[in-house]
Amino acid sequence: MPAAPGSASTPAPQGTQPVVFTPRRLRVVAVAIAAALVALTFYGWFALPREIRVLFTPSQLLTLLGVLGVLVLVIVGVAASSVRADADGLRVRNGLRVHWVPWDRVHRVMLRPGDPWAFALLRPEGEVGADFVPDLDTQKRHLVGIQAHDGAYAQQAVAELRRRHAVARGKGTGGSAVGGATGSRGT
């Protein structure tokens, strides 16, 4: 289940403490790929004959190390994606970018069959009425921290976000604004 950051001296009611969801398999794969990339780079370097290695200038070596560093940074950045939900809304970290989405902007949290990760359909700024109908132009916020290939963990994460969204919107644990069928393709 999700890990709540920090520790409180007095336990808060369930659902009021922030909860953080992070990809599980993606992190394992990212660490393996980054380690393999670094290992292969150094293997390739030392596999070169000494007379070729001495031909590289310091700026060329720094460029090669810089490219390696950028690749590793991108891999680690994507693996560091997360979704943090609290009473005020969602803090979504997708790669190196962080987005804040208040609950009143969230129309629905979805993870449909075939989607690589969950996403949140967003209401337009300033539109809080119940008559909002999503269409093909509806803004989405991808929740890369909840990966579909994490299986039951991802489904539990989406269910928890839907529950928190319902509570924040004052609709209890039910309501059409939070769920929708996981197999619906119309929205």
N, CA and C atoms as a LAMMPS dump frame, in Angstrom:
ITEM: TIMESTEP
0
ITEM: NUMBER OF ATOMS
561
ITEM: BOX BOUNDS ff ff ff
-5.0000000000000000e+02 5.0000000000000000e+02
-5.0000000000000000e+02 5.0000000000000000e+02
-5.0000000000000000e+02 5.0000000000000000e+02
ITEM: ATOMS id mol type element x y z
1 1 1 N 0.849 -1.177 0
2 1 2 C 0 0 0
3 1 3 C 0.886 1.229 0
4 2 1 N 0.332 2.424 -0.109
5 2 2 C 1.111 3.636 -0.207
6 2 3 C 1.875 3.949 1.063
7 3 1 N 2.93 4.704 0.874
8 3 2 C 3.753 5.114 2.003
9 3 3 C 3.473 6.564 2.32
10 4 1 N 3.142 6.866 3.538
11 4 2 C 2.912 8.236 3.953
12 4 3 C 4.214 8.811 4.462
13 5 1 N 4.626 9.964 3.924
14 5 2 C 5.886 10.547 4.362
15 5 3 C 5.79 11.114 5.768
16 6 1 N 6.896 11.085 6.461
17 6 2 C 6.979 11.67 7.786
18 6 3 C 6.247 10.829 8.826
19 7 1 N 6.371 11.209 10.066
20 7 2 C 5.656 10.503 11.115
21 7 3 C 5.018 11.531 12.029
22 8 1 N 3.796 11.289 12.401
23 8 2 C 3.077 12.211 13.276
24 8 3 C 3.061 11.634 14.689
25 9 1 N 3.087 12.527 15.671
26 9 2 C 3.074 12.059 17.047
27 9 3 C 1.68 11.585 17.448
28 10 1 N 0.622 12.214 16.897
29 10 2 C -0.73 11.755 17.153
30 10 3 C -1.337 11.315 15.834
31 11 1 N -1.919 10.12 15.812
32 11 2 C -2.466 9.648 14.547
33 11 3 C -3.671 10.467 14.12
34 12 1 N -3.696 10.829 12.84
35 12 2 C -4.811 11.581 12.282
36 12 3 C -5.845 10.6 11.758
37 13 1 N -7.082 11.052 11.594
38 13 2 C -8.093 10.168 11.028
39 13 3 C -7.668 9.669 9.657
40 14 1 N -8.113 8.444 9.322
41 14 2 C -7.715 7.833 8.054
42 14 3 C -8.153 8.721 6.898
43 15 1 N -7.258 8.92 5.948
44 15 2 C -7.564 9.701 4.765
45 15 3 C -7.186 11.157 4.868
46 16 1 N -6.803 11.637 6.065
47 16 2 C -6.43 13.04 6.193
48 16 3 C -4.934 13.247 6.05
49 17 1 N -4.162 12.198 6.298
50 17 2 C -2.719 12.319 6.126
51 17 3 C -2.368 12.177 4.65
52 18 1 N -1.334 12.867 4.218
53 18 2 C -0.913 12.729 2.815
54 18 3 C -0.49 11.29 2.513
55 19 1 N -0.703 10.89 1.292
56 19 2 C -0.308 9.566 0.838
57 19 3 C 0.477 9.752 -0.462
58 20 1 N 1.526 8.959 -0.625
59 20 2 C 2.388 9.08 -1.798
60 20 3 C 2.41 7.747 -2.54
61 21 1 N 2.206 7.823 -3.852
62 21 2 C 2.276 6.644 -4.698
63 21 3 C 3.463 6.797 -5.646
64 22 1 N 4.275 5.751 -5.724
65 22 2 C 5.442 5.763 -6.607
66 22 3 C 5.456 4.479 -7.431
67 23 1 N 6.029 4.532 -8.622
68 23 2 C 6.087 3.316 -9.434
69 23 3 C 7.053 2.31 -8.817
70 24 1 N 6.686 1.048 -8.857
71 24 2 C 7.534 0.012 -8.269
72 24 3 C 8.44 -0.612 -9.316
73 25 1 N 7.859 -1.237 -10.317
74 25 2 C 8.667 -1.915 -11.337
75 25 3 C 9.525 -0.941 -12.115
76 26 1 N 8.983 0.243 -12.392
77 26 2 C 9.736 1.243 -13.147
78 26 3 C 11.033 1.603 -12.439
79 27 1 N 10.997 1.699 -11.125
80 27 2 C 12.212 2.036 -10.382
81 27 3 C 13.254 0.935 -10.479
82 28 1 N 12.818 -0.307 -10.403
83 28 2 C 13.755 -1.434 -10.514
84 28 3 C 14.383 -1.443 -11.908
85 29 1 N 13.549 -1.273 -12.93
86 29 2 C 14.043 -1.269 -14.308
87 29 3 C 14.978 -0.081 -14.537
88 30 1 N 14.63 1.085 -14.009
89 30 2 C 15.456 2.276 -14.207
90 30 3 C 16.836 2.115 -13.563
91 31 1 N 16.873 1.565 -12.366
92 31 2 C 18.169 1.353 -11.706
93 31 3 C 19.008 0.355 -12.503
94 32 1 N 18.378 -0.704 -12.983
95 32 2 C 19.11 -1.71 -13.767
96 32 3 C 19.634 -1.11 -15.071
97 33 1 N 18.813 -0.326 -15.754
98 33 2 C 19.247 0.283 -17.014
99 33 3 C 20.359 1.297 -16.775
100 34 1 N 20.213 2.136 -15.757
101 34 2 C 21.242 3.139 -15.472
102 34 3 C 22.565 2.469 -15.096
103 35 1 N 22.503 1.432 -14.27
104 35 2 C 23.729 0.727 -13.888
105 35 3 C 24.367 0.05 -15.104
106 36 1 N 23.548 -0.573 -15.944
107 36 2 C 24.078 -1.229 -17.147
108 36 3 C 24.694 -0.21 -18.097
109 37 1 N 24.066 0.945 -18.234
110 37 2 C 24.598 1.991 -19.114
111 37 3 C 25.961 2.481 -18.628
112 38 1 N 26.076 2.717 -17.332
113 38 2 C 27.356 3.163 -16.775
114 38 3 C 28.411 2.063 -16.92
115 39 1 N 28.041 0.829 -16.604
116 39 2 C 28.995 -0.284 -16.708
117 39 3 C 29.453 -0.492 -18.154
118 40 1 N 28.522 -0.452 -19.093
119 40 2 C 28.895 -0.634 -20.505
120 40 3 C 29.753 0.516 -21.021
121 41 1 N 29.485 1.718 -20.529
122 41 2 C 30.295 2.865 -20.94
123 41 3 C 31.746 2.674 -20.49
124 42 1 N 31.93 2.315 -19.233
125 42 2 C 33.294 2.127 -18.741
126 42 3 C 33.952 0.896 -19.354
127 43 1 N 33.187 -0.153 -19.59
128 43 2 C 33.733 -1.33 -20.271
129 43 3 C 34.201 -0.954 -21.677
130 44 1 N 33.348 -0.196 -22.381
131 44 2 C 33.723 0.244 -23.736
132 44 3 C 34.969 1.118 -23.728
133 45 1 N 35.09 1.968 -22.722
134 45 2 C 36.252 2.85 -22.632
135 45 3 C 37.529 2.036 -22.42
136 46 1 N 37.494 1.119 -21.478
137 46 2 C 38.701 0.344 -21.19
138 46 3 C 38.945 -0.768 -22.208
139 47 1 N 37.973 -1.059 -23.048
140 47 2 C 38.169 -2.023 -24.126
141 47 3 C 38.933 -1.4 -25.293
142 48 1 N 38.935 -0.074 -25.346
143 48 2 C 39.699 0.607 -26.389
144 48 3 C 41.193 0.437 -26.115
145 49 1 N 41.984 0.269 -27.161
146 49 2 C 43.44 0.207 -26.953
147 49 3 C 43.942 1.518 -26.349
148 50 1 N 44.993 1.413 -25.57
149 50 2 C 45.556 2.575 -24.883
150 50 3 C 45.943 3.67 -25.862
151 51 1 N 46.454 3.28 -27.031
152 51 2 C 46.884 4.321 -27.983
153 51 3 C 45.706 5.11 -28.539
154 52 1 N 44.52 4.562 -28.5
155 52 2 C 43.335 5.318 -28.957
156 52 3 C 42.8 6.173 -27.812
157 53 1 N 42.824 5.657 -26.597
158 53 2 C 42.313 6.422 -25.454
159 53 3 C 43.091 7.706 -25.236
160 54 1 N 44.412 7.698 -25.501
161 54 2 C 45.221 8.902 -25.277
162 54 3 C 44.923 9.979 -26.318
163 55 1 N 44.25 9.63 -27.406
164 55 2 C 43.911 10.611 -28.441
165 55 3 C 42.736 11.503 -28.045
166 56 1 N 41.96 11.085 -27.05
167 56 2 C 40.815 11.886 -26.601
168 56 3 C 41.315 13.098 -25.818
169 57 1 N 40.764 14.253 -26.135
170 57 2 C 41.103 15.474 -25.401
171 57 3 C 40.244 15.539 -24.142
172 58 1 N 40.657 16.348 -23.16
173 58 2 C 39.839 16.489 -21.949
174 58 3 C 38.413 16.971 -22.25
175 59 1 N 38.243 17.856 -23.212
176 59 2 C 36.892 18.341 -23.525
177 59 3 C 36.043 17.222 -24.145
178 60 1 N 36.653 16.346 -24.926
179 60 2 C 35.909 15.219 -25.49
180 60 3 C 35.497 14.237 -24.398
181 61 1 N 36.405 13.997 -23.446
182 61 2 C 36.06 13.126 -22.322
183 61 3 C 34.921 13.712 -21.481
184 62 1 N 34.991 15.029 -21.229
185 62 2 C 33.923 15.677 -20.463
186 62 3 C 32.601 15.627 -21.219
187 63 1 N 32.643 15.751 -22.534
188 63 2 C 31.428 15.657 -23.336
189 63 3 C 30.82 14.272 -23.233
190 64 1 N 31.641 13.239 -23.348
191 64 2 C 31.143 11.869 -23.224
192 64 3 C 30.56 11.615 -21.832
193 65 1 N 31.239 12.082 -20.797
194 65 2 C 30.72 11.917 -19.438
195 65 3 C 29.452 12.738 -19.229
196 66 1 N 29.391 13.898 -19.86
197 66 2 C 28.181 14.731 -19.776
198 66 3 C 26.98 14.054 -20.415
199 67 1 N 27.187 13.44 -21.581
200 67 2 C 26.1 12.72 -22.239
201 67 3 C 25.646 11.556 -21.359
202 68 1 N 26.599 10.825 -20.801
203 68 2 C 26.262 9.725 -19.894
204 68 3 C 25.474 10.252 -18.695
205 69 1 N 25.915 11.353 -18.13
206 69 2 C 25.224 11.944 -16.979
207 69 3 C 23.805 12.359 -17.306
208 70 1 N 23.593 12.964 -18.479
209 70 2 C 22.251 13.38 -18.886
210 70 3 C 21.347 12.162 -19.058
211 71 1 N 21.855 11.12 -19.698
212 71 2 C 21.059 9.904 -19.876
213 71 3 C 20.658 9.296 -18.534
214 72 1 N 21.602 9.205 -17.623
215 72 2 C 21.3 8.648 -16.304
216 72 3 C 20.312 9.558 -15.563
217 73 1 N 20.477 10.881 -15.678
218 73 2 C 19.569 11.824 -15.032
219 73 3 C 18.142 11.67 -15.558
220 74 1 N 17.98 11.51 -16.858
221 74 2 C 16.646 11.332 -17.439
222 74 3 C 16.016 10.032 -16.933
223 75 1 N 16.787 8.961 -16.923
224 75 2 C 16.275 7.668 -16.459
225 75 3 C 15.867 7.753 -14.991
226 76 1 N 16.715 8.321 -14.169
227 76 2 C 16.413 8.442 -12.74
228 76 3 C 15.255 9.419 -12.521
229 77 1 N 15.198 10.483 -13.311
230 77 2 C 14.106 11.452 -13.193
231 77 3 C 12.751 10.834 -13.454
232 78 1 N 12.652 10.031 -14.491
233 78 2 C 11.377 9.369 -14.796
234 78 3 C 11.027 8.377 -13.685
235 79 1 N 12.008 7.671 -13.18
236 79 2 C 11.755 6.707 -12.104
237 79 3 C 11.364 7.397 -10.795
238 80 1 N 11.697 8.664 -10.65
239 80 2 C 11.371 9.402 -9.43
240 80 3 C 9.965 9.996 -9.467
241 81 1 N 9.189 9.681 -10.491
242 81 2 C 7.824 10.187 -10.593
243 81 3 C 7.006 9.723 -9.391
244 82 1 N 6.067 10.573 -8.976
245 82 2 C 5.229 10.229 -7.833
246 82 3 C 3.935 11.019 -7.882
247 83 1 N 2.976 10.554 -7.114
248 83 2 C 1.702 11.257 -6.947
249 83 3 C 1.46 11.351 -5.447
250 84 1 N 1.32 12.578 -4.954
251 84 2 C 1.069 12.802 -3.535
252 84 3 C -0.314 13.423 -3.401
253 85 1 N -1.147 12.797 -2.62
254 85 2 C -2.503 13.298 -2.395
255 85 3 C -2.653 13.709 -0.942
256 86 1 N -3.229 14.879 -0.733
257 86 2 C -3.548 15.323 0.612
258 86 3 C -4.944 15.947 0.582
259 87 1 N -5.326 16.612 1.637
260 87 2 C -6.671 17.171 1.727
261 87 3 C -6.908 18.285 0.709
262 88 1 N -5.844 18.924 0.222
263 88 2 C -5.991 20.053 -0.693
264 88 3 C -5.967 19.67 -2.158
265 89 1 N -5.327 18.552 -2.504
266 89 2 C -5.254 18.169 -3.906
267 89 3 C -4.109 17.214 -4.173
268 90 1 N -3.65 17.24 -5.423
269 90 2 C -2.6 16.337 -5.877
270 90 3 C -1.32 17.109 -6.164
271 91 1 N -0.21 16.559 -5.74
272 91 2 C 1.104 17.047 -6.137
273 91 3 C 1.665 15.952 -7.03
274 92 1 N 1.779 16.252 -8.315
275 92 2 C 2.168 15.262 -9.312
276 92 3 C 3.579 15.568 -9.778
277 93 1 N 4.465 14.601 -9.61
278 93 2 C 5.83 14.737 -10.117
279 93 3 C 5.99 13.772 -11.28
280 94 1 N 6.096 14.313 -12.467
281 94 2 C 6.316 13.531 -13.677
282 94 3 C 7.719 13.857 -14.177
283 95 1 N 8.633 12.95 -13.954
284 95 2 C 10.016 13.221 -14.326
285 95 3 C 10.564 14.323 -13.444
286 96 1 N 11.046 15.378 -14.066
287 96 2 C 11.638 16.478 -13.306
288 96 3 C 10.657 17.63 -13.076
289 97 1 N 9.445 17.533 -13.638
290 97 2 C 8.441 18.591 -13.481
291 97 3 C 7.465 18.241 -12.372
292 98 1 N 7.07 19.247 -11.623
293 98 2 C 6.116 19.072 -10.536
294 98 3 C 4.898 19.941 -10.827
295 99 1 N 3.712 19.343 -10.683
296 99 2 C 2.454 20.045 -10.921
297 99 3 C 1.596 19.959 -9.664
298 100 1 N 0.867 21.035 -9.375
299 100 2 C -0.071 21.047 -8.257
300 100 3 C -1.47 21.153 -8.848
301 101 1 N -2.353 20.226 -8.457
302 101 2 C -3.728 20.219 -8.946
303 101 3 C -4.662 20.182 -7.74
304 102 1 N -5.422 21.256 -7.499
305 102 2 C -6.381 21.219 -6.39
306 102 3 C -7.54 20.276 -6.718
307 103 1 N -8.163 19.734 -5.697
308 103 2 C -9.237 18.762 -5.904
309 103 3 C -10.395 19.343 -6.71
310 104 1 N -10.674 20.64 -6.573
311 104 2 C -11.81 21.191 -7.321
312 104 3 C -11.558 21.254 -8.827
313 105 1 N -10.32 21.115 -9.256
314 105 2 C -10.02 21.044 -10.695
315 105 3 C -10.101 19.624 -11.232
316 106 1 N -10.018 18.625 -10.356
317 106 2 C -10.04 17.226 -10.796
318 106 3 C -11.489 16.832 -11.086
319 107 1 N -11.725 16.362 -12.289
320 107 2 C -13.05 15.852 -12.643
321 107 3 C -13.13 14.356 -12.38
322 108 1 N -12.09 13.629 -12.769
323 108 2 C -12.1 12.172 -12.622
324 108 3 C -10.665 11.66 -12.65
325 109 1 N -10.379 10.635 -11.862
326 109 2 C -9.097 9.926 -11.893
327 109 3 C -9.361 8.603 -12.599
328 110 1 N -8.541 8.317 -13.625
329 110 2 C -8.802 7.134 -14.445
330 110 3 C -7.551 6.315 -14.694
331 111 1 N -7.757 5.01 -14.827
332 111 2 C -6.732 4.077 -15.293
333 111 3 C -7.476 3.025 -16.097
334 112 1 N -7.523 3.236 -17.403
335 112 2 C -8.272 2.337 -18.279
336 112 3 C -7.369 1.211 -18.768
337 113 1 N -7.959 0.104 -19.19
338 113 2 C -7.159 -0.968 -19.784
339 113 3 C -6.402 -0.429 -21.002
340 114 1 N -5.13 -0.714 -21.064
341 114 2 C -4.302 -0.244 -22.169
342 114 3 C -3.57 1.055 -21.901
343 115 1 N -3.962 1.785 -20.867
344 115 2 C -3.249 3.016 -20.504
345 115 3 C -1.939 2.654 -19.819
346 116 1 N -0.845 3.361 -20.129
347 116 2 C 0.425 3.05 -19.463
348 116 3 C 0.461 3.513 -18.008
349 117 1 N -0.288 4.557 -17.697
350 117 2 C -0.348 5.077 -16.335
351 117 3 C -1.693 5.746 -16.136
352 118 1 N -1.981 6.083 -14.895
353 118 2 C -3.239 6.749 -14.572
354 118 3 C -3.169 8.206 -15.026
355 119 1 N -4.328 8.828 -15.11
356 119 2 C -4.373 10.25 -15.399
357 119 3 C -5.588 10.867 -14.748
358 120 1 N -5.558 12.167 -14.61
359 120 2 C -6.669 12.915 -14.044
360 120 3 C -7.235 13.819 -15.13
361 121 1 N -8.531 13.729 -15.342
362 121 2 C -9.208 14.676 -16.228
363 121 3 C -9.43 15.942 -15.432
364 122 1 N -9.086 17.087 -16.004
365 122 2 C -9.165 18.351 -15.273
366 122 3 C -10.281 19.233 -15.797
367 123 1 N -10.94 19.887 -14.875
368 123 2 C -11.926 20.9 -15.236
369 123 3 C -11.176 22.158 -15.666
370 124 1 N -11.77 22.958 -16.54
371 124 2 C -11.128 24.232 -16.889
372 124 3 C -11.004 25.134 -15.663
373 125 1 N -10.019 26.008 -15.675
374 125 2 C -9.811 26.949 -14.56
375 125 3 C -11.097 27.729 -14.306
376 126 1 N -11.5 27.795 -13.041
377 126 2 C -12.65 28.599 -12.658
378 126 3 C -13.996 27.922 -12.861
379 127 1 N -14.053 26.77 -13.496
380 127 2 C -15.326 26.075 -13.71
381 127 3 C -15.468 24.99 -12.662
382 128 1 N -16.353 25.214 -11.69
383 128 2 C -16.541 24.248 -10.618
384 128 3 C -17.936 23.661 -10.62
385 129 1 N -18.767 24.005 -11.584
386 129 2 C -20.145 23.516 -11.641
387 129 3 C -20.207 22.028 -11.917
388 130 1 N -21.327 21.426 -11.541
389 130 2 C -21.515 19.993 -11.729
390 130 3 C -21.856 19.652 -13.168
391 131 1 N -22.108 20.644 -14.015
392 131 2 C -22.539 20.387 -15.382
393 131 3 C -21.369 20.233 -16.36
394 132 1 N -20.149 20.098 -15.877
395 132 2 C -18.99 19.929 -16.759
396 132 3 C -19.052 18.57 -17.445
397 133 1 N -18.893 18.58 -18.769
398 133 2 C -18.889 17.339 -19.547
399 133 3 C -17.554 17.264 -20.281
400 134 1 N -16.732 16.266 -19.972
401 134 2 C -15.437 16.163 -20.647
402 134 3 C -15.613 15.798 -22.121
403 135 1 N -14.709 16.304 -22.944
404 135 2 C -14.702 15.951 -24.361
405 135 3 C -13.267 15.672 -24.775
406 136 1 N -13.019 15.586 -26.074
407 136 2 C -11.68 15.255 -26.557
408 136 3 C -10.648 16.329 -26.227
409 137 1 N -11.104 17.558 -25.965
410 137 2 C -10.182 18.647 -25.652
411 137 3 C -9.962 18.839 -24.159
412 138 1 N -10.527 17.972 -23.344
413 138 2 C -10.374 18.089 -21.9
414 138 3 C -8.904 17.927 -21.519
415 139 1 N -8.433 18.843 -20.692
416 139 2 C -7.04 18.788 -20.238
417 139 3 C -6.844 17.588 -19.322
418 140 1 N -5.709 16.924 -19.492
419 140 2 C -5.367 15.77 -18.667
420 140 3 C -4.057 16.04 -17.941
421 141 1 N -3.934 15.462 -16.754
422 141 2 C -2.665 15.48 -16.046
423 141 3 C -2.263 14.023 -15.883
424 142 1 N -1.187 13.642 -16.553
425 142 2 C -0.708 12.267 -16.475
426 142 3 C -0.124 12.014 -15.094
427 143 1 N -0.47 10.885 -14.518
428 143 2 C 0.017 10.496 -13.192
429 143 3 C 1.022 9.362 -13.375
430 144 1 N 2.226 9.721 -13.822
431 144 2 C 3.247 8.737 -14.165
432 144 3 C 3.678 7.92 -12.946
433 145 1 N 3.453 8.432 -11.768
434 145 2 C 3.798 7.698 -10.553
435 145 3 C 2.917 6.484 -10.313
436 146 1 N 1.813 6.368 -11.042
437 146 2 C 0.931 5.208 -10.915
438 146 3 C 0.962 4.479 -12.252
439 147 1 N 1.838 3.496 -12.355
440 147 2 C 2.058 2.745 -13.589
441 147 3 C 1.109 1.555 -13.667
442 148 1 N 0.474 1.361 -14.827
443 148 2 C -0.48 0.265 -15.004
444 148 3 C 0.169 -1.097 -14.794
445 149 1 N 1.43 -1.258 -15.165
446 149 2 C 2.072 -2.566 -15.029
447 149 3 C 2.37 -2.934 -13.579
448 150 1 N 2.086 -2.041 -12.639
449 150 2 C 2.2 -2.391 -11.231
450 150 3 C 0.967 -3.153 -10.741
451 151 1 N 0.008 -3.377 -11.623
452 151 2 C -1.137 -4.24 -11.353
453 151 3 C -2.028 -3.796 -10.215
454 152 1 N -2.182 -4.657 -9.219
455 152 2 C -3.092 -4.396 -8.111
456 152 3 C -2.697 -3.143 -7.332
457 153 1 N -1.408 -2.889 -7.213
458 153 2 C -0.944 -1.671 -6.521
459 153 3 C -1.482 -0.434 -7.23
460 154 1 N -1.43 -0.425 -8.565
461 154 2 C -1.933 0.713 -9.328
462 154 3 C -3.441 0.856 -9.166
463 155 1 N -4.162 -0.241 -9.174
464 155 2 C -5.612 -0.196 -8.992
465 155 3 C -5.964 0.328 -7.598
466 156 1 N -5.212 -0.093 -6.584
467 156 2 C -5.448 0.4 -5.225
468 156 3 C -5.145 1.893 -5.136
469 157 1 N -4.098 2.322 -5.805
470 157 2 C -3.742 3.743 -5.791
471 157 3 C -4.842 4.584 -6.43
472 158 1 N -5.357 4.131 -7.564
473 158 2 C -6.432 4.865 -8.236
474 158 3 C -7.683 4.88 -7.357
475 159 1 N -8.006 3.746 -6.747
476 159 2 C -9.173 3.686 -5.865
477 159 3 C -9.022 4.652 -4.692
478 160 1 N -7.819 4.736 -4.13
479 160 2 C -7.585 5.662 -3.011
480 160 3 C -7.703 7.113 -3.47
481 161 1 N -7.187 7.44 -4.654
482 161 2 C -7.316 8.806 -5.176
483 161 3 C -8.783 9.138 -5.437
484 162 1 N -9.525 8.196 -5.974
485 162 2 C -10.96 8.417 -6.207
486 162 3 C -11.691 8.65 -4.891
487 163 1 N -11.34 7.869 -3.872
488 163 2 C -11.973 8.029 -2.563
489 163 3 C -11.664 9.407 -1.98
490 164 1 N -10.414 9.804 -2.034
491 164 2 C -10.023 11.118 -1.507
492 164 3 C -10.677 12.243 -2.299
493 165 1 N -10.789 12.066 -3.593
494 165 2 C -11.449 13.071 -4.427
495 165 3 C -12.913 13.205 -4.02
496 166 1 N -13.582 12.073 -3.791
497 166 2 C -14.983 12.098 -3.373
498 166 3 C -15.137 12.799 -2.023
499 167 1 N -14.235 12.515 -1.094
500 167 2 C -14.289 13.157 0.215
501 167 3 C -14.058 14.66 0.075
502 168 1 N -13.089 15.051 -0.731
503 168 2 C -12.774 16.471 -0.918
504 168 3 C -13.93 17.214 -1.591
505 169 1 N -14.656 16.535 -2.448
506 169 2 C -15.792 17.151 -3.14
507 169 3 C -17.069 17.043 -2.335
508 170 1 N -17.003 16.37 -1.162
509 170 2 C -18.158 16.283 -0.292
510 170 3 C -19.201 15.295 -0.747
511 171 1 N -18.772 14.283 -1.49
512 171 2 C -19.731 13.315 -2.008
513 171 3 C -19.615 11.96 -1.331
514 172 1 N -18.857 11.865 -0.253
515 172 2 C -18.708 10.578 0.431
516 172 3 C -17.848 9.642 -0.382
517 173 1 N -18.185 8.356 -0.372
518 173 2 C -17.372 7.372 -1.083
519 173 3 C -17.93 7.031 -2.447
520 174 1 N -19.052 7.563 -2.824
521 174 2 C -19.632 7.261 -4.133
522 174 3 C -19.655 8.498 -4.995
523 175 1 N -20.404 8.433 -6.094
524 175 2 C -20.534 9.598 -6.952
525 175 3 C -19.903 9.387 -8.294
526 176 1 N -20.564 9.875 -9.323
527 176 2 C -20.088 9.648 -10.689
528 176 3 C -18.88 10.495 -11.032
529 177 1 N -18.605 11.549 -10.28
530 177 2 C -17.496 12.428 -10.632
531 177 3 C -16.143 11.811 -10.346
532 178 1 N -16.089 10.741 -9.61
533 178 2 C -14.792 10.194 -9.266
534 178 3 C -14.461 8.912 -9.975
535 179 1 N -15.415 8.159 -10.328
536 179 2 C -15.113 6.823 -10.821
537 179 3 C -15.218 6.681 -12.31
538 180 1 N -16.343 6.238 -12.721
539 180 2 C -16.474 5.857 -14.11
540 180 3 C -15.932 4.455 -14.261
541 181 1 N -16.39 3.786 -15.242
542 181 2 C -15.899 2.425 -15.492
543 181 3 C -14.457 2.467 -15.936
544 182 1 N -13.661 1.541 -15.457
545 182 2 C -12.263 1.53 -15.856
546 182 3 C -12.099 1.185 -17.306
547 183 1 N -13.121 0.619 -17.912
548 183 2 C -13.027 0.244 -19.317
549 183 3 C -13.646 1.268 -20.251
550 184 1 N -14.141 2.394 -19.748
551 184 2 C -14.796 3.362 -20.632
552 184 3 C -13.775 4.088 -21.482
553 185 1 N -14.086 4.218 -22.751
554 185 2 C -13.185 4.882 -23.683
555 185 3 C -13.743 6.222 -24.147
556 186 1 N -14.926 6.567 -23.723
557 186 2 C -15.558 7.777 -24.24
558 186 3 C -14.996 9.049 -23.681
559 187 1 N -14.269 9.009 -22.575
560 187 2 C -13.76 10.253 -21.998
561 187 3 C -12.288 10.335 -22.068
